[in-house]
């Protein structure tokens, strides 16, 4: 499971500092995350590099999702042109009936 620093940072600010330190002492993953968050937060250049990398990862994931959706649409169009039944297109592509009707 990938760690979400932004979510963790939000949680950090909602827990009293001493309670948070107590939790971090008991859980090595939390302690590691606290240390990493402090490292990222303390240096402006490091923070910018992290944010840039994080944005790049989100952009890549977005392009991957779009490519998968485009592939499913192309497959559905081919199936429609071959007079395949809608149920089969939905099953094979995972597209919704509404998506297929738009084609």
C-alpha contacts under 8 A as a table, 3 or more apart, distances in Angstrom:
res1	aa1	res2	aa2	distance
4	X	7	X	5.53
4	X	8	X	6.27
5	X	8	X	4.96
5	X	9	X	5.96
5	X	33	X	7.88
5	X	37	X	7.30
6	X	9	X	5.03
6	X	10	X	6.34
7	X	10	X	5.21
7	X	11	X	6.45
8	X	11	X	5.09
8	X	12	X	6.14
9	X	12	X	4.93
9	X	13	X	6.55
9	X	37	X	7.59
10	X	13	X	5.52
10	X	14	X	6.75
11	X	14	X	5.23
11	X	15	X	6.62
12	X	15	X	5.72
12	X	20	X	7.21
13	X	16	X	7.57
15	X	19	X	6.56
15	X	20	X	5.90
16	X	19	X	5.31
16	X	20	X	6.08
17	X	20	X	5.07
17	X	21	X	6.20
18	X	21	X	5.07
18	X	22	X	6.26
19	X	22	X	5.08
19	X	23	X	6.35
20	X	23	X	5.11
20	X	24	X	6.15
21	X	24	X	4.99
21	X	25	X	6.16
22	X	25	X	5.21
22	X	26	X	6.61
23	X	26	X	5.30
23	X	27	X	6.30
23	X	30	X	7.43
24	X	27	X	5.23
24	X	28	X	6.70
24	X	29	X	7.81
24	X	30	X	5.04
24	X	31	X	4.49
24	X	34	X	7.44
25	X	28	X	6.94
25	X	31	X	6.40
27	X	30	X	5.38
27	X	31	X	6.28
28	X	31	X	4.93
28	X	32	X	6.03
29	X	32	X	5.08
29	X	33	X	6.13
30	X	33	X	4.97
30	X	34	X	6.04
31	X	34	X	5.05
31	X	35	X	6.17
32	X	35	X	5.15
32	X	36	X	6.11
33	X	36	X	4.99
33	X	37	X	5.95
34	X	37	X	5.10
34	X	38	X	6.14
35	X	38	X	5.16
35	X	39	X	6.21
36	X	39	X	5.00
36	X	40	X	6.14
37	X	40	X	5.13
37	X	41	X	5.92
38	X	41	X	5.11
38	X	42	X	5.92
39	X	42	X	5.42
39	X	43	X	6.94
40	X	43	X	6.11
40	X	44	X	7.90
40	X	46	X	5.73
40	X	47	X	5.11
40	X	50	X	7.42
41	X	44	X	7.15
41	X	46	X	7.83
41	X	47	X	6.07
42	X	47	X	7.84
43	X	46	X	5.30
43	X	47	X	6.14
44	X	47	X	5.06
44	X	48	X	6.17
45	X	48	X	5.09
45	X	49	X	6.18
46	X	49	X	5.08
46	X	50	X	6.12
47	X	50	X	5.06
47	X	51	X	6.11
48	X	51	X	5.07
48	X	52	X	6.02
49	X	52	X	5.07
49	X	53	X	6.12
50	X	53	X	5.15
50	X	54	X	6.01
51	X	54	X	4.99
51	X	55	X	6.06
52	X	55	X	5.16
52	X	56	X	6.18
53	X	56	X	5.04
53	X	57	X	6.22
54	X	57	X	5.13
54	X	58	X	6.35
55	X	58	X	5.11
55	X	59	X	6.13
56	X	59	X	5.01
56	X	60	X	6.18
57	X	60	X	5.15
57	X	61	X	6.21
58	X	61	X	5.06
58	X	62	X	6.07
59	X	62	X	5.04
59	X	63	X	6.23
60	X	63	X	5.12
60	X	64	X	6.16
61	X	64	X	5.01
61	X	65	X	6.20
62	X	65	X	5.14
62	X	66	X	6.21
63	X	66	X	5.03
63	X	67	X	6.08
64	X	67	X	5.09
64	X	68	X	6.22
65	X	68	X	5.18
65	X	69	X	6.20
66	X	69	X	5.06
66	X	70	X	6.01
67	X	70	X	5.03
67	X	71	X	6.10
68	X	71	X	5.11
68	X	72	X	6.27
69	X	72	X	5.10
69	X	73	X	6.21
70	X	73	X	5.06
70	X	74	X	6.15
71	X	74	X	5.08
71	X	75	X	6.11
72	X	75	X	5.06
72	X	76	X	6.10
72	X	93	X	5.33
72	X	94	X	7.67
72	X	95	X	7.23
73	X	76	X	5.00
73	X	77	X	6.16
73	X	93	X	7.78
73	X	95	X	7.84
73	X	100	X	7.93
73	X	103	X	7.98
74	X	77	X	5.12
74	X	78	X	6.35
75	X	78	X	5.20
75	X	79	X	6.21
75	X	93	X	7.20
76	X	79	X	4.98
76	X	80	X	6.02
76	X	89	X	5.97
76	X	93	X	6.75
76	X	100	X	7.21
77	X	80	X	5.03
77	X	81	X	6.14
77	X	103	X	7.00
78	X	81	X	5.08
78	X	82	X	6.30
79	X	82	X	5.03
79	X	83	X	6.35
79	X	84	X	5.32
79	X	89	X	6.73
80	X	83	X	4.94
80	X	84	X	5.58
80	X	85	X	7.65
80	X	86	X	7.90
80	X	89	X	7.88
81	X	84	X	7.62
84	X	88	X	6.80
84	X	89	X	6.95
85	X	88	X	5.49
85	X	89	X	6.55
86	X	89	X	5.01
86	X	90	X	6.15
86	X	97	X	7.63
86	X	100	X	7.95
87	X	90	X	5.13
87	X	91	X	6.14
88	X	91	X	4.97
88	X	92	X	6.03
89	X	92	X	5.23
89	X	93	X	5.82
89	X	94	X	7.69
89	X	95	X	7.63
90	X	93	X	5.44
90	X	94	X	5.16
90	X	95	X	5.31
90	X	96	X	6.23
90	X	97	X	6.88
91	X	94	X	5.64
91	X	95	X	7.89
95	X	99	X	6.04
95	X	100	X	6.75
96	X	99	X	5.12
96	X	100	X	6.40
97	X	100	X	5.12
97	X	101	X	6.15
98	X	101	X	5.11
98	X	102	X	6.44
99	X	102	X	5.33
99	X	103	X	6.96
100	X	103	X	5.34
